[in-house]
Amino acid sequence: MSLQSKIEWTEATWNPVRGCQKISPGCKHCYAETFAERFRNVPGHPYEHGFDPRLVPGKLVEPLRWSSPKIVFVNSMSDLFLDAVPDEYIEAVARTMLEANWHTYQVLTKRADRLQHLLTTKLERAARAAHIWWGVTVEDKKYGIPRIAHLRQAPAAVRFLSVEPLLEDLGELDLTGIHWVIVGGESGPGARPMHQPWVAAVKQQCDAQGSLFFFKQWGGVQKARNGRQINGRTFDEMPNPSTLPTAPRSIRERLIEQLAPAANEWSNDPFVQLAHHVA
């Protein structure tokens, strides 16, 4: 967990799952994989197993320990809706988000079909909670655009798109029911270029259809040099976060006692030892 995230559109990260599997072009230069693999085979390190997917049940109640409200990116180093993550574990993550409702949670996935299914069934209460924002990645037309329809069909109180890395002109977008759109270019070695007209087209459509627009970065090999301004301006629009006060310590401790036993039901072994589990 980081309480001072360098990601421009969040404040903290929470990773009750670690590691992932690539499923589309946006995954090609995954920053999380690059980071995790640096520590493969380092005994005792959180990423001793590199980017191999695994549950981290010891972190299930972590947000209840934080003493002040945060905007929290859930699973910055994974994807909560990864096929091998059991439905019941996702429900346990959602229970923590519902109980610790003074935080605002940003849940982002490329597995939009599973997101839609669970938000309309087992996660319906969490879907309708205004402090939990549900989003999908939209990097191109072939893989990204279809995810928007899945998200729109889910009964979410707040829906958002992470258009990062933006790999091509997306054409006409239907942003009905989409509250927030983040746009950014790829960064780091081998970064694929993002062109200004692609960004302008997304922003124009956000303005026309009433979606909030956040521009994260131009990206590139030296992203700091390229900055995050459009025509000399930064665009930092986002939905309103939770305004609830943090629960008193006594209440948080009681909630931890109630939820912590569930963590003992799960193994933190790499998923190669777990069965594929999708309801």
URNORMO-V638323 format. One record per residue. N is the residue number from 1. PHI is phi in whole degrees, -180 to 180 (NA if undefined). PSI is psi in radians with two decimals (* if undefined). Layout:
BEGIN
n=N phi=PHI psi=PSI
n=N phi=PHI psi=PSI
END
This chain:
BEGIN
n=1 phi=NA psi=2.44
n=2 phi=-124 psi=2.19
n=3 phi=-91 psi=0.04
n=4 phi=-136 psi=1.18
n=5 phi=-66 psi=2.51
n=6 phi=-86 psi=-0.06
n=7 phi=-72 psi=2.22
n=8 phi=-64 psi=-0.49
n=9 phi=-102 psi=0.27
n=10 phi=-144 psi=3.06
n=11 phi=-117 psi=-0.53
n=12 phi=-146 psi=2.84
n=13 phi=-126 psi=2.64
n=14 phi=-141 psi=2.13
n=15 phi=-124 psi=1.38
n=16 phi=-74 psi=-0.09
n=17 phi=-131 psi=2.51
n=18 phi=-126 psi=2.58
n=19 phi=83 psi=2.81
n=20 phi=-160 psi=-3.07
n=21 phi=-136 psi=2.42
n=22 phi=-75 psi=2.38
n=23 phi=-133 psi=-0.14
n=24 phi=-158 psi=2.97
n=25 phi=-57 psi=-0.49
n=26 phi=-64 psi=-0.31
n=27 phi=-85 psi=-0.16
n=28 phi=-53 psi=-0.83
n=29 phi=-113 psi=0.95
n=30 phi=-61 psi=2.09
n=31 phi=-65 psi=-0.63
n=32 phi=-66 psi=-0.72
n=33 phi=-64 psi=-0.78
n=34 phi=-57 psi=-0.77
n=35 phi=-65 psi=-0.86
n=36 phi=-64 psi=-0.69
n=37 phi=-69 psi=-0.30
n=38 phi=-62 psi=-0.46
n=39 phi=-110 psi=0.17
n=40 phi=-58 psi=2.35
n=41 phi=71 psi=0.23
n=42 phi=-88 psi=1.88
n=43 phi=-56 psi=2.28
n=44 phi=83 psi=-0.16
n=45 phi=-76 psi=2.55
n=46 phi=-54 psi=-0.48
n=47 phi=-112 psi=0.66
n=48 phi=-57 psi=-0.53
n=49 phi=-96 psi=0.32
n=50 phi=61 psi=-2.35
n=51 phi=-100 psi=0.28
n=52 phi=-62 psi=2.26
n=53 phi=-62 psi=2.45
n=54 phi=-160 psi=2.67
n=55 phi=-81 psi=2.64
n=56 phi=-129 psi=1.26
n=57 phi=-61 psi=-0.43
n=58 phi=-64 psi=-0.27
n=59 phi=-99 psi=0.05
n=60 phi=-59 psi=-0.63
n=61 phi=-101 psi=0.15
n=62 phi=-53 psi=-0.79
n=63 phi=-60 psi=-0.41
n=64 phi=-71 psi=-0.28
n=65 phi=-88 psi=-0.27
n=66 phi=-77 psi=2.35
n=67 phi=-89 psi=-0.09
n=68 phi=-141 psi=2.66
n=69 phi=-64 psi=2.49
n=70 phi=-136 psi=2.70
n=71 phi=-91 psi=2.10
n=72 phi=-120 psi=2.13
n=73 phi=-84 psi=2.00
n=74 phi=-85 psi=2.16
n=75 phi=61 psi=1.01
n=76 phi=-65 psi=-0.33
n=77 phi=-112 psi=0.40
n=78 phi=-169 psi=-2.82
n=79 phi=-141 psi=2.02
n=80 phi=-57 psi=-0.50
n=81 phi=-100 psi=0.34
n=82 phi=-52 psi=2.40
n=83 phi=-51 psi=-0.70
n=84 phi=-78 psi=-0.17
n=85 phi=-76 psi=2.07
n=86 phi=-61 psi=2.54
n=87 phi=-52 psi=-0.73
n=88 phi=-64 psi=-0.56
n=89 phi=-71 psi=-0.71
n=90 phi=-61 psi=-0.68
n=91 phi=-63 psi=-0.65
n=92 phi=-65 psi=-0.71
n=93 phi=-61 psi=-0.76
n=94 phi=-64 psi=-0.64
n=95 phi=-61 psi=-0.73
n=96 phi=-63 psi=-0.77
n=97 phi=-62 psi=-0.65
n=98 phi=-70 psi=-0.69
n=99 phi=-73 psi=-0.77
n=100 phi=-89 psi=1.12
n=101 phi=-85 psi=0.13
n=102 phi=-83 psi=-0.27
n=103 phi=-89 psi=2.80
n=104 phi=-112 psi=2.27
n=105 phi=-112 psi=2.37
n=106 phi=-116 psi=1.90
n=107 phi=-107 psi=2.06
n=108 phi=-120 psi=2.36
n=109 phi=-143 psi=2.75
n=110 phi=-104 psi=-0.11
n=111 phi=-95 psi=1.18
n=112 phi=-68 psi=-0.53
n=113 phi=-67 psi=-0.71
n=114 phi=-71 psi=-0.65
n=115 phi=-55 psi=-0.90
n=116 phi=-59 psi=-0.79
n=117 phi=-61 psi=-0.84
n=118 phi=-74 psi=-0.59
n=119 phi=-69 psi=-0.39
n=120 phi=-95 psi=-0.03
n=121 phi=-129 psi=-1.71
n=122 phi=-68 psi=-0.40
n=123 phi=-109 psi=0.39
n=124 phi=-61 psi=-0.69
n=125 phi=-63 psi=-0.76
n=126 phi=-67 psi=-0.59
n=127 phi=-61 psi=-0.63
n=128 phi=-89 psi=-0.01
n=129 phi=-80 psi=2.16
n=130 phi=-67 psi=-0.34
n=131 phi=-90 psi=0.02
n=132 phi=-116 psi=2.02
n=133 phi=-102 psi=2.34
n=134 phi=-114 psi=2.24
n=135 phi=-138 psi=2.84
n=136 phi=-130 psi=2.68
n=137 phi=-86 psi=2.37
n=138 phi=-130 psi=1.63
n=139 phi=-98 psi=-0.38
n=140 phi=-157 psi=-3.08
n=141 phi=-77 psi=-0.78
n=142 phi=-67 psi=-0.85
n=143 phi=-98 psi=-0.66
n=144 phi=-79 psi=-0.83
n=145 phi=-58 psi=-0.76
n=146 phi=-60 psi=-0.43
n=147 phi=-67 psi=-0.50
n=148 phi=-63 psi=-0.71
n=149 phi=-63 psi=-0.72
n=150 phi=-62 psi=-0.77
n=151 phi=-64 psi=-0.75
n=152 phi=-63 psi=-0.56
n=153 phi=-81 psi=-0.11
n=154 phi=-87 psi=2.50
n=155 phi=-81 psi=0.97
n=156 phi=-87 psi=2.48
n=157 phi=-71 psi=-0.66
n=158 phi=-133 psi=2.15
n=159 phi=-118 psi=2.44
n=160 phi=-142 psi=2.77
n=161 phi=-117 psi=2.39
n=162 phi=-106 psi=1.72
n=163 phi=-89 psi=1.22
n=164 phi=-156 psi=2.23
n=165 phi=-76 psi=2.34
n=166 phi=-77 psi=1.97
n=167 phi=-104 psi=-0.18
n=168 phi=-164 psi=2.99
n=169 phi=-67 psi=2.17
n=170 phi=-85 psi=-0.16
n=171 phi=71 psi=-2.67
n=172 phi=-75 psi=2.31
n=173 phi=-115 psi=2.41
n=174 phi=-97 psi=1.85
n=175 phi=-101 psi=0.34
n=176 phi=-56 psi=2.21
n=177 phi=78 psi=0.05
n=178 phi=-99 psi=2.08
n=179 phi=-88 psi=-0.46
n=180 phi=-149 psi=2.43
n=181 phi=-132 psi=2.14
n=182 phi=-102 psi=2.35
n=183 phi=-126 psi=2.40
n=184 phi=-162 psi=2.70
n=185 phi=-93 psi=2.81
n=186 phi=-72 psi=2.60
n=187 phi=-131 psi=2.88
n=188 phi=95 psi=-3.14
n=189 phi=-56 psi=2.32
n=190 phi=76 psi=0.20
n=191 phi=-56 psi=2.30
n=192 phi=-81 psi=2.48
n=193 phi=-72 psi=2.62
n=194 phi=-120 psi=2.26
n=195 phi=-100 psi=2.54
n=196 phi=-55 psi=-0.74
n=197 phi=-61 psi=-0.55
n=198 phi=-64 psi=-0.76
n=199 phi=-66 psi=-0.79
n=200 phi=-59 psi=-0.67
n=201 phi=-66 psi=-0.71
n=202 phi=-67 psi=-0.76
n=203 phi=-62 psi=-0.75
n=204 phi=-59 psi=-0.70
n=205 phi=-73 psi=-0.58
n=206 phi=-62 psi=-0.81
n=207 phi=-60 psi=-0.75
n=208 phi=-71 psi=-0.57
n=209 phi=-105 psi=0.04
n=210 phi=83 psi=0.38
n=211 phi=-94 psi=2.40
n=212 phi=-68 psi=2.53
n=213 phi=-122 psi=2.24
n=214 phi=-126 psi=2.11
n=215 phi=-101 psi=2.01
n=216 phi=-83 psi=-0.84
n=217 phi=-175 psi=2.74
n=218 phi=-81 psi=-0.43
n=219 phi=78 psi=-2.63
n=220 phi=99 psi=3.08
n=221 phi=-63 psi=-0.64
n=222 phi=-118 psi=1.38
n=223 phi=-64 psi=-0.55
n=224 phi=-63 psi=-0.65
n=225 phi=-68 psi=-0.62
n=226 phi=-80 psi=-0.40
n=227 phi=72 psi=-2.85
n=228 phi=-142 psi=0.51
n=229 phi=-101 psi=2.60
n=230 phi=-117 psi=2.01
n=231 phi=52 psi=0.76
n=232 phi=81 psi=0.12
n=233 phi=-125 psi=2.59
n=234 phi=-99 psi=2.60
n=235 phi=-125 psi=1.91
n=236 phi=-122 psi=0.53
n=237 phi=-66 psi=2.52
n=238 phi=-163 psi=2.78
n=239 phi=-62 psi=2.86
n=240 phi=-74 psi=2.25
n=241 phi=-76 psi=3.01
n=242 phi=-59 psi=2.48
n=243 phi=-113 psi=0.16
n=244 phi=-72 psi=2.50
n=245 phi=-75 psi=2.70
n=246 phi=-62 psi=2.38
n=247 phi=-63 psi=2.59
n=248 phi=-57 psi=2.68
n=249 phi=-56 psi=-0.68
n=250 phi=-62 psi=-0.69
n=251 phi=-71 psi=-0.70
n=252 phi=-64 psi=-0.70
n=253 phi=-65 psi=-0.66
n=254 phi=-65 psi=-0.72
n=255 phi=-65 psi=-0.68
n=256 phi=-62 psi=-0.74
n=257 phi=-62 psi=-0.63
n=258 phi=-74 psi=-0.65
n=259 phi=-95 psi=-0.45
n=260 phi=-60 psi=-0.67
n=261 phi=-57 psi=-0.51
n=262 phi=-63 psi=-0.52
n=263 phi=-63 psi=-0.52
n=264 phi=-72 psi=-0.20
n=265 phi=-80 psi=-0.20
n=266 phi=-115 psi=2.52
n=267 phi=-90 psi=2.59
n=268 phi=-105 psi=0.37
n=269 phi=-69 psi=2.67
n=270 phi=-56 psi=2.64
n=271 phi=-63 psi=-0.24
n=272 phi=-60 psi=-0.31
n=273 phi=-102 psi=0.06
n=274 phi=-111 psi=2.62
n=275 phi=-78 psi=2.59
n=276 phi=-61 psi=2.27
n=277 phi=-142 psi=1.76
n=278 phi=-137 psi=2.14
n=279 phi=-70 psi=*
END
